[in-house]
Amino acid sequence: MSKLSLAFIERLPKTDLHVHLDGSMRISTLIELAKEQGVSLPSDTPEGLHAAMGLGRNTGSLVEYLKAFDLTLQVLQDEESLRRVAYELAADAAAENVRYMEVRYSPMLHTRRKLKLTKVVETVLRGLHDAQAQFGIESNLIVCGIRNISPESSLRMAELVIAYKNRGVVGFDLAGAEYDYPPKDHQDAFALVRQNNINVTIHAGEAYGPASIAQALHVCGAHRIGHGCRLREDGDLLRYVVDHRIPLECCPSSNVQTGAVSSIAEHPLRLYFNLGARVTINTDNRMITDTTVSRELHHIHTHLDFDFGELRQVILNGFKSAFLPYHEKRRFMRAISAELDEFARQIDDPGMDEPSTGSGSVAP
């Protein structure tokens, strides 16, 4: 199998269904906002801050990995900061030809300066919409409850999701420290969103075993699973996930950095894919993980021997698994399938012209 370059993969159309707003800001923006707001950082240079925050490094646990959010959240407590970070995230994603993105965050974590929850949601949506108008990337929001705060706060976030259904919010998630905080404790929030026919995805099987995944599916009604690294420990549950076409939001580099897997070469997503699971590839946190969707796809190409045909299927899985109406997914699937076929022909005949990306303006 001839190896594909990162530059080639960057040109492919793609999705990012699992990306956290507060973990995906530009490091230069973090420094600028901290200076403007009088927030103390461990360094005022990109290189120094990158090292001090351990960005892209193996932290050994999810709890350690999440500590980087302590800094990013400090500067994301006003409207302009939230709008800017949302806009820049979408611009950066568009620059690597991400066509559709679902950005997740927990609005309750951005109210330290008394911003209303509604304003937090509307401001981020405005930033994403501004980026769509300029770069053509389509984005929606997933609102998160935080499992290690309280079930009551998750219920408030569920109510917020319902208020913004069909207005840019397409799903509800449960994030945060997984160990000792089972999803079943938040049943009221999940019951409310399900009663309102809203999509559910849950972080599960990352820092805790397959029981967390089983609860997410059978108690909380998840339609997708975030990470799912430990699904391989329960073959019967794995078969259920495959048979019921439950998408897995895999984030290879992040999973290594949190200690969920030992290396990308040992990541179970190759097993899942071979068994027929609907595997998708995502960033988790562009800044904290120090990655892009293209890099993650390149990692599985080089470390797990995914050839172009398999990468094509993974990319299509992303569009197929999006929290979008059926007719919108079909629109994406037709267009993206045709584009990927053109890229396949280019691989077979390197002398032919490059296919158009179809993504409009190029982001900075």
C-alpha angles and dihedrals in degrees: 000000000000112000119245119223124239088240090058093049090049088062093055117100111247149158136236109205098165112049126131117219095213093050096046107059122122112266089227089055091050089055094046094048092047091054092048093048099039093245115156116233128187088241137010096212126078092235094047094045092047089056096041093051093044092232112188093007130123106257097182097231143039091242091056092045091053093056090083088069089067088075100039093050091055092067097039099075103103136062100250094049092051093046092048095049092048091049093048093047091055091044092052091047091049090052089066092043099258102164100185130026136177110205118200132197141138112252092201089069091062100057102086090113092047098262110163115246090238091054091050090055097043094047094054091046089052091054092050092047091050089054092048091053091052104035106020097238115142116219138175135181135250114196117216133213113207112233096204095052107057143299088239092060090048088054090055090052090049089054089052091053090054091050091055099039109137089011099088101295111104106169153010126237139183113221138163134072107355105192112090091004106090120192091234089074087069097052094127092060093048093046090054095051092044091051086057094049094246126154119255131204123171134194102239140151094026105100095006135046134266091285086076090055092047091052091047091054105034103029102030101030100234117187093194134022123226110224102334093189094154096049088102089070091072112049094185092053090045090055089049090054091048095045094048093045094236107173120234116215099213119191104182103184093042090050090056092047093052092048093246089126130016097231141344089257088060095045112129093222089093089057091045092050093047090052090053101258118156097249120186127187121225142163103234091196119008095198103033093044090037095224149109132218089255092055091050091051090047090051093056089044093054102031102033099030097239105171123209093270090054093045087051090056092047091051092049089048087061094056091041091052097047118123091245134122113273095250091052092051090050089052090053094043094054094048097042094045090055092048093049090050088057090052090050090054089050090055090051092046110027091183095067122099118274114261117248114257091217091210099121119223119020114244120234 
